């Protein structure tokens, strides 16, 4: 075998030879933004649920106290 043939066999192919990852930056940013928005919405729903549960307990307590009198 010639030297050139040996050099071709020993070089590992690069997966992104000549291409940059710049086109994927927009997609990655969009995924991150959607993840942050969904996490914020989930937190808002959880806080609302806790607030409603506390209001229900207080209202139930007030109604039970009014019925006993």
C-alpha positions as CSV (number, residue, x, y, z in Angstrom):
1,X,0.0,0.0,0.0
2,X,1.1,3.5,-0.6
3,X,1.5,6.1,2.1
4,X,-1.5,8.0,0.8
5,X,-3.7,5.0,1.1
6,X,-2.5,4.4,4.7
7,X,-3.2,8.0,5.6
8,X,-6.7,7.8,4.3
9,X,-7.4,4.6,6.3
10,X,-6.1,6.0,9.6
11,X,-7.9,9.3,9.6
12,X,-11.2,9.2,11.4
13,X,-14.1,10.9,9.6
14,X,-15.3,14.1,11.3
15,X,-19.1,14.2,11.7
16,X,-19.4,17.9,11.0
17,X,-16.6,18.5,8.6
18,X,-16.9,21.9,7.0
19,X,-20.3,22.6,8.6
20,X,-20.9,24.9,11.5
21,X,-23.5,24.4,14.2
22,X,-24.9,27.9,13.7
23,X,-28.1,26.8,12.0
24,X,-29.0,24.8,15.1
25,X,-28.6,27.8,17.5
26,X,-32.0,29.1,16.7
27,X,-33.7,25.7,17.3
28,X,-31.8,25.2,20.6
29,X,-32.8,28.7,21.7
30,X,-36.4,28.0,20.8
31,X,-36.4,24.8,22.8
32,X,-34.9,26.5,25.8
33,X,-37.4,29.3,25.7
34,X,-40.3,26.9,25.4
35,X,-39.0,24.9,28.3
36,X,-38.7,28.1,30.5
37,X,-42.2,29.2,29.6
38,X,-43.7,25.8,30.3
39,X,-41.9,25.6,33.6
40,X,-43.2,29.0,34.6
41,X,-46.8,28.0,33.6
42,X,-46.5,24.8,35.7
43,X,-45.3,26.9,38.7
44,X,-48.2,29.3,38.3
45,X,-50.7,26.4,38.2
46,X,-49.1,24.9,41.3
47,X,-49.3,28.2,43.2
48,X,-52.9,28.7,42.1
49,X,-53.8,25.3,43.3
50,X,-52.3,25.8,46.7
51,X,-54.0,29.2,47.0
52,X,-57.4,27.6,46.1
53,X,-56.9,24.8,48.6
54,X,-56.1,27.3,51.4
55,X,-59.1,29.4,50.5
56,X,-61.3,26.3,50.5
57,X,-60.0,25.3,54.0
58,X,-60.6,28.8,55.4
59,X,-64.0,29.0,53.8
60,X,-65.0,25.6,55.2
61,X,-63.8,26.6,58.6
62,X,-65.8,29.8,58.5
63,X,-69.0,28.0,57.3
64,X,-68.6,25.3,60.0
65,X,-68.1,27.9,62.7
66,X,-71.2,29.8,61.5
67,X,-73.3,26.6,61.5
68,X,-72.4,25.8,65.2
69,X,-73.6,29.1,66.5
